[in-house]
Amino acid sequence: MLVHVPQVLSPEQVAHVRGVLADTNWVDGKVTAGAQSAGAKHNLQVPEDAPAARALGDIILSALGRNPLFNAAALPLRVFPPLFNRYDAGMEFGAHIDNSIRFVKPSIASGAPIRVRTDMSATLFLTDPDDYDGGELVIEDTYGSHGVKLPAGDMLLYSATSRHHVTKVTRGSRWSSFFWVQSMIRDEAARTTLFEMDTAIQGLRSRHGDESEIVSLTGLYHNLVRRWADV
């Protein structure tokens, strides 16, 4: 499932995030790479426990909490604190699959490490496509490869089981935030079914209001959530 979530951040919020990141120290992106992906990863990253990362991450988490499309698609139980990366000219990230479990550091979690099962991956673009060449996020699924470059402030949500890569940047610099979501619905097929059902119900409600049959469908949706939820 690929879901384009538009305008997670407003232009003003994007400008603020980029301003803070411009004054922040960047390190080699391999610090959060798994053993297999480290050799393929060539980018820069803000340390995950940097104060700026935490403050900007809170802005993103607040925006996600208010975003109905994100919540309908992900049905989130936990969201890994957002991280920030940067691809300057010549940088890329080869084909890889994200780690199945991520650990939130004790310094961030305020206690013991928190495990997050990575059901879905998210990339929130912070640079407009016209400002750089290359740098496409390419997702591979059963229907082929999908190259994505979204406007600044928009986000792509996709299955963490997908093989994906970032093509080499040949001009400019590509900045983004990335993180993972543990969904209440572990099974990807069930999660997709619920999202499609919710989307259909919302479309019917907008045209017909809360007719009896639509209320019944809404009840069925919630009964399926109860059946499939892992909380």
C-alpha positions as CSV (number, residue, x, y, z in Angstrom):
1,M,0.0,0.0,0.0
2,L,1.4,3.4,-1.1
3,V,-0.4,6.4,0.4
4,H,0.4,10.0,-0.5
5,V,-0.4,12.2,2.5
6,P,-0.5,15.8,1.3
7,Q,0.4,18.9,3.4
8,V,1.3,17.2,6.6
9,L,3.3,20.3,7.3
10,S,2.4,23.8,6.1
11,P,4.9,25.9,4.1
12,E,5.5,27.9,7.2
13,Q,6.3,24.8,9.2
14,V,8.6,23.4,6.4
15,A,10.5,26.7,6.4
16,H,10.9,26.5,10.2
17,V,12.1,22.9,10.1
18,R,14.6,23.7,7.4
19,G,15.8,26.7,9.3
20,V,16.5,24.7,12.4
21,L,18.1,21.9,10.4
22,A,20.4,24.4,8.6
23,D,22.0,25.3,12.0
24,T,22.3,21.7,13.2
25,N,25.2,19.3,13.0
26,W,24.9,16.4,10.5
27,V,26.7,13.1,10.8
28,D,27.2,10.0,8.6
29,G,23.8,8.4,7.9
30,K,25.2,5.0,8.6
31,V,24.6,5.5,12.4
32,T,21.1,4.2,12.0
33,A,21.7,1.6,9.2
34,G,21.4,-2.1,9.8
35,A,24.4,-4.4,9.1
36,Q,23.2,-5.1,5.5
37,S,22.1,-1.6,4.5
38,A,25.2,0.2,5.9
39,G,27.2,-0.5,2.8
40,A,24.5,1.0,0.6
41,K,23.8,4.1,2.6
42,H,25.5,7.3,1.6
43,N,23.8,10.3,3.2
44,L,23.9,12.6,6.2
45,Q,21.6,12.5,9.2
46,V,20.9,14.5,12.3
47,P,21.7,12.4,15.4
48,E,18.4,11.0,16.7
49,D,19.0,12.2,20.3
50,A,19.9,15.8,19.2
51,P,17.7,18.4,20.8
52,A,16.8,19.9,17.4
53,A,15.7,16.5,16.2
54,R,13.4,16.0,19.2
55,A,11.9,19.4,19.0
56,L,11.2,19.1,15.2
57,G,10.0,15.6,15.7
58,D,7.4,16.8,18.1
59,I,6.1,19.2,15.5
60,I,5.7,16.4,13.0
61,L,4.1,14.0,15.5
62,S,1.5,16.7,16.4
63,A,0.7,17.3,12.8
64,L,0.3,13.5,12.2
65,G,-2.1,13.3,15.2
66,R,-4.4,15.8,13.4
67,N,-4.1,14.2,10.0
68,P,-7.2,12.0,9.2
69,L,-5.6,10.4,6.1
70,F,-2.5,9.3,8.0
71,N,-4.6,7.9,10.9
72,A,-7.0,6.1,8.6
73,A,-4.2,4.5,6.5
74,A,-1.8,3.6,9.4
75,L,-4.1,3.0,12.3
76,P,-1.0,3.8,14.4
77,L,-0.2,2.3,17.8
78,R,3.3,3.7,18.0
79,V,5.3,6.1,15.9
80,F,9.1,6.0,16.0
81,P,10.4,9.5,16.8
82,P,11.0,11.2,13.4
83,L,14.6,11.3,12.1
84,F,16.1,13.7,9.5
85,N,18.3,13.0,6.6
86,R,20.0,14.8,3.8
87,Y,21.3,13.8,0.4
88,D,23.8,16.2,-1.2
89,A,25.1,15.8,-4.8
90,G,26.6,12.4,-5.3
91,M,24.7,10.8,-2.4
92,E,22.3,7.9,-2.6
93,F,20.9,4.9,-0.7
94,G,21.0,1.5,-2.4
95,A,18.3,-1.1,-2.4
96,H,17.4,-2.3,1.1
97,I,14.5,-3.4,3.4
98,D,14.0,-1.6,6.7
99,N,14.8,-3.4,10.0
100,S,11.7,-5.2,11.4
101,I,12.2,-3.8,14.9
102,R,13.6,-0.3,15.9
103,F,14.5,0.7,19.4
104,V,13.8,4.1,20.8
105,K,16.9,5.1,22.9
106,P,16.4,5.4,26.7
107,S,17.5,9.0,26.5
108,I,14.6,9.7,24.2
109,A,12.1,7.2,25.7
110,S,12.7,8.5,29.2
111,G,13.3,5.1,30.6
112,A,13.9,1.6,29.2
113,P,14.2,1.3,25.4
114,I,10.9,1.0,23.6
115,R,10.5,-1.5,20.8
116,V,8.7,-0.4,17.7
117,R,7.6,-3.0,15.1
118,T,8.1,-1.3,11.7
119,D,4.9,-2.1,9.9
120,M,4.9,1.0,7.7
121,S,7.7,3.4,6.6
122,A,7.2,7.1,6.1
123,T,9.2,9.7,4.2
124,L,8.2,13.4,4.8
125,F,9.7,15.5,2.0
126,L,11.3,18.8,3.1
127,T,12.6,20.0,-0.3
128,D,10.6,20.8,-3.3
129,P,11.3,18.6,-6.4
130,D,12.4,21.5,-8.5
131,D,15.3,22.2,-6.1
132,Y,17.2,19.0,-6.8
133,D,17.7,16.4,-9.5
134,G,17.7,12.7,-8.8
135,G,16.9,11.7,-5.2
136,E,13.8,9.8,-6.1
137,L,12.4,7.4,-3.5
138,V,11.8,4.2,-5.4
139,I,9.5,1.6,-3.9
140,E,9.3,-1.9,-5.3
141,D,6.1,-4.0,-4.9
142,T,4.2,-6.7,-6.8
143,Y,3.1,-4.1,-9.4
144,G,6.7,-2.9,-10.2
145,S,8.8,0.0,-9.2
146,H,7.4,3.4,-8.2
147,G,9.6,6.5,-8.2
148,V,8.4,9.3,-5.9
149,K,9.3,13.0,-5.5
150,L,6.7,14.9,-3.5
151,P,6.3,18.6,-2.7
152,A,7.8,19.8,0.5
153,G,5.4,19.1,3.4
154,D,3.9,16.0,1.7
155,M,4.6,12.5,3.0
156,L,4.7,9.0,1.5
157,L,3.5,6.1,3.6
158,Y,4.4,2.6,2.5
159,S,4.8,-0.9,3.7
160,A,8.1,-1.4,5.6
161,T,8.4,-4.8,4.0
162,S,9.0,-3.2,0.6
163,R,12.4,-3.2,-1.0
164,H,13.3,0.5,-1.8
165,H,16.1,2.8,-2.6
166,V,16.9,6.5,-3.1
167,T,18.5,7.4,-6.4
168,K,21.7,9.5,-6.6
169,V,21.2,13.2,-6.2
170,T,22.9,15.0,-9.1
171,R,22.0,18.6,-8.3
172,G,21.0,20.4,-5.2
173,S,20.3,18.8,-1.8
174,R,17.3,16.6,-0.8
175,W,16.2,16.9,2.8
176,S,13.5,14.8,4.5
177,S,12.2,13.3,7.7
178,F,11.8,9.6,7.9
179,F,10.3,7.3,10.5
180,W,8.3,4.1,11.1
181,V,4.8,3.2,12.3
182,Q,3.7,0.3,14.4
183,S,0.1,-0.2,13.4
184,M,-2.7,-1.5,15.6
185,I,-3.4,-3.9,12.7
186,R,-0.3,-6.1,12.3
187,D,-1.5,-7.9,9.1
188,E,-0.9,-5.8,6.0
189,A,-3.8,-7.2,4.0
190,A,-6.2,-6.5,6.9
191,R,-4.9,-3.0,7.3
192,T,-5.3,-2.3,3.5
193,T,-8.9,-3.7,3.6
194,L,-9.8,-1.4,6.6
195,F,-8.3,1.6,4.8
196,E,-10.2,1.0,1.6
197,M,-13.4,0.3,3.6
198,D,-13.0,3.5,5.7
199,T,-12.3,5.5,2.5
200,A,-15.5,4.1,0.9
201,I,-17.6,4.9,4.0
202,Q,-16.3,8.5,4.2
203,G,-17.2,8.9,0.5
204,L,-20.7,7.6,1.0
205,R,-21.2,9.8,4.1
206,S,-20.2,12.9,2.2
207,R,-22.9,12.2,-0.4
208,H,-25.7,10.6,1.6
209,G,-25.1,11.5,5.3
210,D,-25.6,9.0,8.0
211,E,-28.2,6.8,6.4
212,S,-29.0,3.5,8.2
213,E,-26.9,1.4,5.8
214,I,-23.9,3.6,6.3
215,V,-24.2,3.4,10.0
216,S,-24.3,-0.4,9.7
217,L,-21.1,-0.3,7.5
218,T,-19.4,1.9,10.1
219,G,-20.3,-0.6,12.8
220,L,-18.9,-3.4,10.6
221,Y,-15.7,-1.5,10.1
222,H,-15.2,-1.1,13.9
223,N,-16.1,-4.7,14.5
224,L,-13.3,-5.7,12.1
225,V,-10.9,-3.4,13.9
226,R,-11.8,-5.1,17.2
227,R,-11.2,-8.5,15.6
228,W,-7.9,-7.7,14.1
229,A,-6.4,-5.1,16.5
230,D,-3.1,-6.0,18.2
231,V,-2.9,-3.6,21.2
